[in-house]
C-alpha cells in the first residue's frame, strides 16, 4: 500500500478480504486509490447440512440469491440449473451476472438494488402458499425472511457461506493514520460497519467518524449516522461506480 505519490483522494473499502477489485477499478477511473480495511473474509460452506438446505432451496418455484458470493458458494456445492416454471431472482445486477455465469439464463433483479427494491418486484408480491428458496449467509439481508413470511411465503433458507471476522490490516491502519489526501468511507454493508465498530482501535474509529461516508442505501445512511458518523451522503445505488461517483463529486 506504499504509493509513489499521493492520489487525488482515497476510498476506504470495507469489502471482504480479496473482494475490493471492482471498487478499486472504479476509484482508479476517478483518480483515486483504495485503502482495503476488510473486517471479515468470506468462507464458503461445504458440509452435508448446507448441501441439503441448498437442495431444498433450489427445489422452490422461486429462488432468491442475495449476493455474488452466495451464487459462487452455491455453485461450488451443487450444479445450478433452472427447472421449468422456476423464477430465479437476484438482489442486483452483480448477483444476476454471477447467476448467468453459473448457467442461469433468465434472472429477475430490481433497478433499485437493495432489500426494499427487491421486495417491490412483481414476482415477490402474491406469495401466499408459495415456497421461496433464499440462498444467502447468516446475518445476510435479515429483513428479507420476515417480509417474505409476512406475505405468506414459506422460506427455505440456505446459508451457503459465512463472514468470518479477521484482524484489520496493520498496513491499512498505518495508512489511515498518515493520510496524505482526503478520504471517504464506502458503506455497502451494515454488518461490515458493525464488525469495524467492534474491532477497530479507538483512535481509528475517531479518525473514521470525522471522515465523510457514502452509503449505498437510506437504511445504511441512517445506520452510519446512528453509529456516530456525522457526515453521511447517499449514493444513487450500491454499485461501485455509483459509490465512487458520489465521492468524486464531493472531492472535485
N, C-alpha and C positions, 0 to 999 in steps of 0.2 A: 504493500500500500504506500510505498515511498514514491512520490511523484516528482518529476524533474522540475516542474513549475506549477504554481497554483492554477486551478481552473477558474472559470467564472464563478462557479458555486458548486456546492456538494448536495447530493441527495443521500439521506440516511435511510437505509433499507432494513426492514425487519423481516424480510422474506426468510423462509427456512434455509438452512445451510445448503449451499450449492444451487439455490433457486433464484439467484439475482440476475441472471443473464438478460432477460427481457427488459428489466428496469435499467440495467447498466447501459444497454444499447440505446434506449430512449433518452437517457441522460446524456450520453456522448453526442447524440444528434443535436442536442441543445447547448453543447459546450460545457457540460457539467461532468463531474466524476462521482462515483458512488462509494460510500462507506458501508460495508456489509456488517451489520450489527445483528446477526442472527441470534435469537433467543432459544431456538429449538431446531431440530432436524426431523425430517420425515422418515419413518421406519415402516416399511410395508409388513403386513401380517401374512403369515403363510401356514397357520395352523389349521387343523381339521374343522374346528368350530367356526372359524371365519369362513372357510370354504363352504361349509353347509349353510351359513347365513347368506352368503352371496348367491348360492344356488337358489335359495328361496326368493331372494330379492329379484333375481333375473327371470323368475317364472311369472312375475306380476305383469298385468296388462300395461301398466305404466311404470317406467323405471327412471329414476331421477339421480343424476350424478352431481355432486356439489363442488368438484374441483378437478383439474387435470391430474393431480396426484391420486385421486380416487379412481380415475379411469386407468391409470398405469398400474396401480396396485391390483385392481380387479382383473385386468387383462393378464397379469402375471399369475393369477390363481386359476382362472378359467377362460376359455375362449369366449369372446363377446360376439353374439350373433342375434340379430333382430328377428324374432318369430312373427309370423303373420298376425296382424291385429295389434301388435305392441306399439306403444308410443315411447320413444326414448327422449329424455329431457335433460338439458344441461343448464347450469346456473348462468353461464355466459358463453361468449364466443370462444374463449380459450379452452374451456371444457368441451364444447361442441367440436372444436378442431381435434382434440385428443381422441374423442369418440370416433370421428371419421377416420382418423389414422389407425384406430383399432379395428376398423371394418364396419362401423355402423353408418350407413349411407344417409339415413334420414334422422335428423336431430332437431328438436324444437328448443329454442332458447329465447329469453326476453331481450328487448332492446335496453331496458334498464336492468343492468346485471348485478342485482342483489336479491336478497330474500323477498323483499316487497315486490320487485318486478317479476320474480319467478312465480309468486303466488297469484299474480294477476293474469298469468297465461290462461287462455281458454281451456286447455287440457287439464287444468287443475281447479276447475270450478265445480262441476257437478260430480261429487266424489262419493256420495252415499253408497255404501256396499262395495266400493272399489278397492282393490289391492294395489298398493304403490310400493315398489322397491326403492329404498333410499340407500344409495351407496355413498359412504361418507367416512368420517373419522370421529372418534369420541370428542365431544365438545365442538363439533363442527355444525354450523348452521342450526343452532339449538332451537331457534324459533320455528323451524320448518315442521318438525314432527307434531308438536301440539296444534299448529294451524291446520295441518292436513287432517289430523284426527278430528278436530272440531268441525271440519267439513264432511265428516262421515267416513273417511278413508281408513282402511286397515294398513298400517305402515309396517313393511317388512324391512327392517334396518340391517345393513351390513357395514360394520366399521372395519374397513379393509386396510387402513393404515393408522398409525398413531403419530402424534407430535411429541418427540422426546426432548425435554429441556436439556440445554447444553450451556456451558460457561460462555459468557460473552468473550469475544476475541480481544485479547490483550492489545493486539496491534490496532484494532478499531478504536478501543478506548483511548489509547495514546493519541491517535489521530484526532479524536473529538476534543481532547484537552489542549491540542495545539492547532486548532483550525486556522488556516491562512486565507480563508474566503468564506462568504456567507454560506449557510446551510439550512436545509429544511428536512423535516421528517416525513416520509411517505407512509401513510397509515391505511392498510387494506385489511387488517385483521385485528379484531378486538382481543382475541386470545394471545396474539403476539405481543400486543401492548401490555396486557396484564402480566405476561411472563417477564417482560422487560422491567415492569414496575416491581415485580417480586425479586428480580435477580440482579439489577444494576446497582452499582455503588451509589451512595448518596450524592457525591459530587457530580457524577454523570447525570443523575436524574435532575439535579438543579440546573445543569447546563442545558439538557434537552428541553426542560419546561420553559426555558427562555427562548427557544427557537420556534419558528413558525412550523405548523403542521398542515399537511394537505391530506384530507380524509376522503376516502372513496365513497362514503355514503353519509347521509344525515345522522344515522344511528351512530356511526363511528365518530362523527364530528362531536356529538353530544358526549360520547364516552370519553373522548380526549379532554374535553372541557371539564367534565366531572373529575378527571384524574389530575387536574391542576395545570393543564396546558392552556395558556391564556389566549393564544392566537391560533385559531384553527379554521382553515379555509376549506370549503367544499369543492372538490373536483367535479368535473362533468360526469365522471364514471370511474370504475375501478381499473381500467386498462392502464398499463404502464405509461403509454403515450398521453393519456388523459391526466394522470397524476403529475407527470413531468411538465406538461403544458401549463398547468396551474402554477407550478413553481417558476417556470421560465417567464411567465407574465409578471410575476412578482419581482424577480431579480433583474429584469430588464427595464 
